[in-house]
Amino acid sequence: MAPNNKISGGKVLSSRTQKGKNQLSIALRRAANAIGNSKNHPLKKFFSRIAYKKGRGSAITATARKLAVIIYRMLFYKEEFKPSLHENEERERLKKIIAVRKKVATLNLTDAEKGAIFT
């Protein structure tokens, strides 16, 4: 799952992840693809964000690598996987509030109109 960095003279020629026939890598990619098809998996937002930026193939590779890191931490550090859904939801809610306040500020509304929007 690690990138294959081909460097010559300090210049990165290629950093593409090789396909390979590693059975674990194939299983992680299939699991990542299933995450992409699911509706409410903890890693679905991560998958969607990467897929929007770089495409589905890159999202599968990135999510498979994230799964590998999670499994590694569970096995070697004996840590339980705890998705931080509540923190992400709270952060998104605050971003939406800030965006609405900026929008209201650009509209130059009076105080009475602002009170009506935020109640």
Secondary structure, DSSP 8 states (H G I E B T S, - for coil): -----EEETTEEEE--------HHHHHHHHHHHHHHH-SS-TTHHHHHHHHHHH-HHHHHHHHHHHHHHHHHHHHHS-------HHHHHHHHHHHHHHHHHHHHHHHT--HHHHHHHH-
